[in-house]
Amino acid sequence: MSKGIAHYHVGASLESYLLIKSVTKGMASNGKPFLTLMLCDHTGEIEAKLWACSPEDEATFVHQTIVHVGGEVTAYRGRHQLKISNIRPTSALDNVKVADFIKSAPISQEDMLSKVTQYIFEMNNPKIQRITRHLLKKHQQAFIEMPAATKNHHEFVSGLAYHVVSMLDLARAIAALYPSLDTDLLYAGVILHDLGKVKELSGPLDTAYTIEGKLLGHITIMVNEIAEAAKELEIEGEEVLILQHMVLSHHGKGEWGSPKPPLVKEAEILHMIDNIDAKMNMMDRSLERVQPGEFTERVMALENRSLYKPSFHEAPLSLPKG
């Protein structure tokens, strides 16, 4: 397979296998139908237009179809677009499979689950530990497979678990600087804050919002799950209430989706490390597509900013002699 789609620049010629992630039909000003294809591989995605498409094209170029495509990478409204010169569906002779084109977490599912389990093992508060362990075990398979979102950040196979593992390591580092933080509460908040996405989202491939996700959302889903777990485990006390508050407030503000602002220290830190990890993921993915001295495409989720990659390279530190 050729280099990934994320590493092609404007003006480059492309000849590659790509997966059709989504298809939408439109009508051009001349009255002829066209298809907007979102093409992807394991590194990223690019939009392409198939002009004057026939009914046969509509039947052939559907989502989750691997195609062999050639064309030129152009720029349109600040984003890369592929100008198609040739495109065809693949067959068994091409020897390609969908899994080759799906981005997934850089850590194995087994290693991520083991790491999360270790953090639960370190908890000292039995109520917090039991509720967290119960809910992780209940949703374990979906947790290690699900993306963290449909777009913007960690929107790849096992993205949810990878997001949580990164946040747990951030939480540990911050707690070492601020020993007044309750690590049991903070770790539990990290593990549970997005766990409702196992019900909010449809699955690891072709991810969409479920009916429950659209009507309730992952925050409400997990607040209810915590209450159900506490009842099933016959656990009472303030811990249950605070765990629910951690989930309710992790988006930080009402306009960002949280019914309550963080009102305990650990909830504030949870919101901050969630924001740090999500934004770092978005920035890294955008910046890896450009060369030093270039700006990225605009990133809608980062206030529509176009980020700059500095042209200098960090020189290794040289120690003074003697």
Disulfide bonds with the S-S distance in Angstrom:
none
